[in-house]
Amino acid sequence: MSPPFKVHWVGIAEEDLKNIILYIAEDSPANARNIFERIKETASSLTHFPERGRIVPELQDQGIFLYRELISAPWKIVYRISGKRVYVLAVIDSRQNVEDILLKRLVK
């Protein structure tokens, strides 16, 4: 039986993940590999019950309820659900100004 939802990574989210991993790999390739696997596994888990992620609080404060997030500390995996597809839109370090980053990217 196939999963009810299909997870798709958009280009900018793939670039986010790549940059995170490259940065970490400078100090610890093994740690970078573990983090890569953890983030990908977390995102892949959205094939079942993608609604379990909370609405992104930084966007909710702006009246935007379309986007959800899962946390793979300290990273936020931001996504939206459309039909039977889940689109991973960003992987952001939660220690950054998440609200500004998301508003620039997602609200145009």
C-alpha positions as CSV (number, residue, x, y, z in Angstrom):
1,M,0.0,0.0,0.0
2,S,1.4,3.4,-1.0
3,P,1.6,6.3,1.5
4,P,-1.4,8.7,1.3
5,F,0.9,11.7,0.7
6,K,3.9,12.3,-1.5
7,V,6.7,14.5,-0.2
8,H,8.4,16.9,-2.7
9,W,11.4,19.1,-1.9
10,V,11.4,22.5,-3.7
11,G,14.7,23.8,-5.0
12,I,15.3,26.4,-2.3
13,A,14.6,23.9,0.5
14,E,17.1,21.5,-1.1
15,E,19.6,24.4,-1.3
16,D,18.9,25.2,2.4
17,L,19.7,21.6,3.4
18,K,22.8,21.5,1.2
19,N,24.2,24.6,2.8
20,I,23.5,23.4,6.3
21,I,25.3,20.1,5.6
22,L,28.3,21.7,3.8
23,Y,28.7,24.1,6.8
24,I,28.6,21.3,9.4
25,A,30.8,19.0,7.3
26,E,33.7,21.5,7.5
27,D,34.1,20.5,11.2
28,S,32.5,17.0,11.2
29,P,31.6,15.1,8.1
30,A,30.1,12.3,10.3
31,N,27.9,14.7,12.2
32,A,26.8,16.3,8.9
33,R,25.8,12.9,7.5
34,N,23.8,12.2,10.7
35,I,22.0,15.6,10.5
36,F,21.2,15.1,6.8
37,E,19.7,11.7,7.5
38,R,17.7,13.1,10.5
39,I,16.3,16.0,8.5
40,K,15.4,13.9,5.5
41,E,13.8,11.2,7.7
42,T,11.7,13.9,9.5
43,A,10.5,15.3,6.2
44,S,9.8,11.8,4.8
45,S,7.6,11.1,7.8
46,L,5.1,13.6,6.4
47,T,3.8,10.9,4.0
48,H,1.5,9.9,6.9
49,F,-0.3,12.6,8.9
50,P,1.3,15.7,7.6
51,E,-1.3,17.8,9.5
52,R,0.5,16.9,12.7
53,G,3.0,19.7,12.1
54,R,2.0,22.9,13.7
55,I,1.1,26.1,11.8
56,V,4.3,28.2,11.7
57,P,3.9,30.6,14.6
58,E,5.9,33.4,13.1
59,L,3.5,33.4,10.1
60,Q,0.4,32.7,12.1
61,D,1.1,36.0,14.0
62,Q,0.9,37.7,10.5
63,G,-2.5,36.0,9.8
64,I,-0.9,33.4,7.5
65,F,-2.1,29.8,8.2
66,L,-1.1,27.9,5.0
67,Y,2.3,26.8,6.2
68,R,3.3,24.1,8.8
69,E,6.5,23.1,10.4
70,L,8.2,20.1,12.0
71,I,11.2,20.7,14.2
72,S,14.4,18.7,13.9
73,A,16.2,20.9,16.5
74,P,17.5,23.4,15.8
75,W,16.1,23.4,12.3
76,K,12.6,24.1,11.2
77,I,11.3,22.1,8.3
78,V,8.6,24.4,6.7
79,Y,6.0,22.8,4.4
80,R,2.6,23.1,2.9
81,I,0.0,20.5,2.0
82,S,-1.7,20.6,-1.3
83,G,-4.0,17.8,-2.2
84,K,-2.1,14.5,-1.6
85,R,1.3,16.3,-1.9
86,V,3.5,17.8,0.8
87,Y,5.9,20.5,-0.4
88,V,9.0,21.1,1.7
89,L,9.6,24.8,1.3
90,A,12.5,25.6,3.6
91,V,14.9,24.3,6.2
92,I,15.8,27.1,8.5
93,D,18.0,27.4,11.6
94,S,15.5,28.4,14.3
95,R,18.2,30.6,15.9
96,Q,17.9,33.0,13.0
97,N,15.2,35.5,12.4
98,V,12.7,33.0,11.1
99,E,9.9,35.4,10.6
100,D,11.9,37.7,8.3
101,I,13.3,34.8,6.3
102,L,9.8,33.2,5.7
103,L,8.0,36.4,4.9
104,K,10.6,37.2,2.3
105,R,10.4,33.8,0.8
106,L,6.8,32.8,1.1
107,V,4.8,35.9,0.9
108,K,5.1,37.8,-2.3
